[in-house]
Amino acid sequence: MHERRLANLLGAASLAVTDLVLAGTTEAGRVSASGAAALIVLADAPDLGVTELGRRVRLTQSAAARMVDGLEAAGLARRRRGEGRTVRVRLTPAGEDAVRDMLDARGSPLDGVLSVLDADERETFTALLAKLLARLYSEVGDADVMCRLCDRHCCVTGAVCPVGQAERDATGGT
């Protein structure tokens, strides 16, 4: 029964954290959850095609095209023609500002949640989360999808991203 309780607690905590993250990012960016994810993805990977952007934020190509329409209308992203029929998407300066605001808004409630942990607990929790994320990668199999709302800079500064490492381990990369 203890394992089931642990799983239930993890589920409740993950849902509450998701709600906090999405509320902060969507409010700060004044966009939908998929729009927020798209902007954050584009900040790290400019000039993605609409189809690839949609894949990373878990939208069909047609839904991704409509989302990009909305981001363009809001002045946050712009399309440009690539080779052949390819259309690339890039953030505008307003989109770059929105990403900074969204990542700040995402981080603040998370910092508040973690404030109940002392330094040793934070270190232990960091190691446990890294282990869980590596396991989750084996289920999801796509670091781009898993990290679509991540502040990648803070994850890799002075550390190794556990999701990126799990992907390298799985694909034989370095």
Sequence and secondary structure as in RCSB ss.txt:
>XXXX:A:sequence
MHERRLANLLGAASLAVTDLVLAGTTEAGRVSASGAAALIVLADAPDLGVTELGRRVRLTQSAAARMVDGLEAAG
LARRRRGEGRTVRVRLTPAGEDAVRDMLDARGSPLDGVLSVLDADERETFTALLAKLLARLYSEVGDADVMCRLC
DRHCCVTGAVCPVGQAERDATGGT
>XXXX:A:secstr
 HHHHHHHHHHHHHHHHHHHHHHHHHHHHTS HHHHHHHHHHHHSTTEEHHHHHHHTT  HHHHHHHHHHHHHTT
SEEEEE STT EEEEE HHHHHHHHHHHHHHHHHHHHHHTTS HHHHHHHHHHHHHHHHHHHHHH  HHHHTTT 
 HHHHHTTS  HHHHHHHHHHT  
